[in-house]
Amino acid sequence: MTDFYAEAFGWQMELLGEEMGNYKLANIAVSDGCGPRERGLIGIHLT
């Protein structure tokens, strides 16, 4: 599943592992350390 989103949309996927419930985060926005550079973008998680 993560490979699909990475290839189809260019999202950077982060796998959190078993200790975090095997959540998968999709990083779809570029951040400057204080939040997204573009307004209106959201972060998502996949289980």
DSSP file (Angstrom, degrees, kcal/mol; ACC not computed):
  #  RESIDUE AA STRUCTURE BP1 BP2  ACC     N-H-->O    O-->H-N    N-H-->O    O-->H-N    TCO  KAPPA ALPHA  PHI   PSI    X-CA   Y-CA   Z-CA
    1    1 A M     >        0   0    0      0, 0.0     4,-1.7     0, 0.0     5,-0.2   0.000 360.0 360.0 360.0 -45.5    0.0    0.0    0.0
    2    2 A T  H  >  +     0   0    0      1,-0.2     4,-2.2     2,-0.2     5,-0.2   0.867 360.0  55.5 -65.4 -34.9    2.7    2.5    0.9
    3    3 A D  H  > S+     0   0    0      1,-0.2     4,-2.5     2,-0.2     5,-0.3   0.900 104.9  54.2 -62.7 -39.7    4.6    1.8   -2.4
    4    4 A F  H  > S+     0   0    0      1,-0.2     4,-3.3     2,-0.2     5,-0.3   0.952 111.1  43.2 -58.7 -51.6    1.4    2.7   -4.3
    5    5 A Y  H  X>S+     0   0    0     -4,-1.7     4,-2.1     1,-0.2     6,-1.2   0.875 113.9  51.6 -65.7 -37.3    1.0    6.1   -2.7
    6    6 A A  H  X5S+     0   0    0     -4,-2.2     4,-1.0     4,-0.2    -1,-0.2   0.921 118.5  36.7 -63.8 -43.6    4.7    6.9   -3.0
    7    7 A E  H  <5S+     0   0    0     -4,-2.5    -2,-0.2    -5,-0.2    -1,-0.2   0.894 121.1  44.4 -77.1 -40.9    4.7    6.0   -6.7
    8    8 A A  H  <5S+     0   0    0     -4,-3.3    -3,-0.2    -5,-0.3    -2,-0.2   0.877 133.6  14.0 -73.5 -38.2    1.3    7.4   -7.6
    9    9 A F  H  <5S-     0   0    0     -4,-2.1    -3,-0.2    -5,-0.3    -2,-0.2   0.499  96.1-117.3-119.4  -7.8    1.4   10.7   -5.8
   10   10 A G     << +     0   0    0     -4,-1.0    -4,-0.2    -5,-0.5    -3,-0.1   0.687  56.8 160.0  76.8  17.7    5.0   11.2   -4.8
   11   11 A W        -     0   0    0     -6,-1.2     2,-0.6    -9,-0.1    -1,-0.2  -0.461  41.9-127.7 -73.1 144.6    4.2   11.1   -1.1
   12   12 A Q  E     -A   27   0A   0     15,-1.8    15,-3.3    -2,-0.1     2,-0.4  -0.852  28.3-151.4 -91.8 121.1    7.0   10.3    1.4
   13   13 A M  E     -A   26   0A   0     -2,-0.6     2,-0.5    13,-0.2    13,-0.2  -0.749  10.9-164.5 -99.5 139.8    5.8    7.5    3.6
   14   14 A E  E     -A   25   0A   0     11,-2.6    11,-3.0    -2,-0.4     2,-0.6  -0.983   8.6-152.2-124.1 119.6    7.0    6.9    7.1
   15   15 A L  E     -A   24   0A   0     -2,-0.5     9,-0.2     9,-0.2     8,-0.1  -0.816   4.8-165.7 -93.5 123.5    6.4    3.5    8.8
   16   16 A L        -     0   0    0      7,-2.7     3,-0.2    -2,-0.6    -1,-0.1   0.673  32.0-134.6 -88.3 -17.8    6.1    3.9   12.6
   17   17 A G    > > -     0   0    0      6,-0.5     5,-2.9     1,-0.2     3,-1.3  -0.125  33.6 -57.4  91.5 172.4    6.4    0.2   13.5
   18   18 A E  G > 5S+     0   0    0      1,-0.3     3,-2.0     3,-0.2    -1,-0.2   0.852 126.7  61.5 -62.3 -38.8    4.6   -2.2   15.8
   19   19 A E  G 3 5S+     0   0    0      1,-0.3    -1,-0.3    -3,-0.2    -2,-0.1   0.697 109.1  44.9 -64.6 -17.2    5.2   -0.1   19.0
   20   20 A M  G X 5S-     0   0    0     -3,-1.3     3,-0.8    -4,-0.1    -1,-0.3   0.036 129.3 -93.3-112.9  23.7    3.1    2.7   17.4
   21   21 A G  T < 5 -     0   0    0     -3,-2.0    -3,-0.2     1,-0.2    -2,-0.1   0.694  64.7 -79.0  76.3  19.8    0.3    0.5   16.1
   22   22 A N  T 3 <S+     0   0    0     -5,-2.9    -1,-0.2     1,-0.2    -4,-0.2   0.797  77.1 172.8  57.0  30.7    1.9    0.0   12.7
   23   23 A Y    <   -     0   0    0     -3,-0.8    -7,-2.7    -6,-0.5    -6,-0.5  -0.353  22.7-149.3 -66.0 150.9    0.7    3.4   11.5
   24   24 A K  E     -AB  15  46A   0     22,-2.2    22,-3.0    -9,-0.2     2,-0.4  -0.993   8.2-154.6-122.9 122.2    1.9    4.7    8.2
   25   25 A L  E     -AB  14  45A   0    -11,-3.0   -11,-2.6    -2,-0.5     2,-0.7  -0.815   3.6-150.4 -99.5 137.3    2.3    8.4    7.8
   26   26 A A  E     -AB  13  44A   0     18,-2.0     2,-1.1    -2,-0.4    18,-0.9  -0.925   6.0-155.9-105.9 112.0    2.0   10.1    4.4
   27   27 A N  E     +A   12   0A   0    -15,-3.3   -15,-1.8    -2,-0.7    16,-0.1  -0.768  29.1 157.2 -88.5 102.1    4.1   13.2    4.3
   28   28 A I        +     0   0    0     -2,-1.1     2,-0.4    14,-0.3    -1,-0.2   0.461  51.6  63.7-107.5  -4.3    2.4   15.2    1.5
   29   29 A A  S    S-     0   0    0     -3,-0.1     2,-0.5    12,-0.1     6,-0.0  -0.922  78.7-121.4-123.7 147.7    3.5   18.7    2.4
   30   30 A V        -     0   0    0     -2,-0.4     7,-2.8     2,-0.0     8,-0.4  -0.759  34.1-156.6 -84.8 128.9    6.9   20.4    2.6
   31   31 A S  B     -C   36   0B   0     -2,-0.5     0, 0.0     5,-0.2     0, 0.0  -0.807  23.1-159.4-110.0 148.1    7.6   21.7    6.1
   32   32 A D        -     0   0    0      3,-2.0    -1,-0.1    -2,-0.3    -2,-0.0   0.213  63.1 -92.2-104.4  13.3    9.9   24.5    7.2
   33   33 A G  S    S+     0   0    0      2,-0.3    -2,-0.0     0, 0.0     0, 0.0   0.159 124.1  66.6  96.4 -17.2   10.0   23.2   10.8
   34   34 A C  S    S-     0   0    0      1,-0.5    -3,-0.0     0, 0.0     0, 0.0   0.241 119.4 -68.5-114.6   8.8    7.1   25.4   11.9
   35   35 A G  S    S-     0   0    0     -6,-0.0    -3,-2.0     0, 0.0    -1,-0.5  -0.751  82.7 -22.1 129.4-178.1    4.5   23.7    9.8
   36   36 A P  B     -C   31   0B   0      0, 0.0    -5,-0.2     0, 0.0     4,-0.1  -0.284  46.2-139.3 -63.9 146.6    3.6   23.3    6.1
   37   37 A R  S    S+     0   0    0     -7,-2.8     2,-0.4     2,-0.1    -6,-0.1   0.793  90.5  55.9 -73.9 -29.0    4.9   25.9    3.7
   38   38 A E  S >  S-     0   0    0     -8,-0.4     3,-0.8     1,-0.0     2,-0.1  -0.873  87.5-124.6-107.4 138.6    1.6   25.9    1.8
   39   39 A R  T 3  S+     0   0    0     -2,-0.4     3,-0.1     1,-0.2    -2,-0.1  -0.457  88.1  34.2 -76.1 151.0   -1.8   26.6    3.5
   40   40 A G  T 3  S+     0   0    0      1,-0.3     2,-0.2    -2,-0.1    -1,-0.2   0.426  81.7 127.9  89.5   0.1   -4.6   24.1    3.3
   41   41 A L    <   -     0   0    0     -3,-0.8     2,-0.3    -5,-0.0    -1,-0.3  -0.632  40.7-157.6 -89.1 150.1   -2.5   20.9    3.3
   42   42 A I        -     0   0    0     -2,-0.2     2,-0.4    -3,-0.1   -14,-0.3  -0.871  13.4-126.9-124.2 156.9   -3.3   18.1    5.7
   43   43 A G        -     0   0    0     -2,-0.3     2,-0.3   -16,-0.1   -16,-0.1  -0.808  29.1-166.3 -97.7 145.9   -1.4   15.2    7.2
   44   44 A I  E     -B   26   0A   0    -18,-0.9   -18,-2.0    -2,-0.4     2,-0.4  -0.921  11.0-154.4-131.1 157.0   -2.8   11.8    7.0
   45   45 A H  E     -B   25   0A   0     -2,-0.3     2,-0.4   -20,-0.2   -20,-0.2  -0.971   6.7-156.0-128.5 149.4   -2.2    8.4    8.5
   46   46 A L  E      B   24   0A   0    -22,-3.0   -22,-2.2    -2,-0.4   -44,-0.0  -0.951 360.0 360.0-122.4 141.5   -3.0    5.0    7.1
   47   47 A T              0   0    0     -2,-0.4    -1,-0.1   -24,-0.2   -22,-0.0   0.384 360.0 360.0-117.8 360.0   -3.5    1.8    9.1
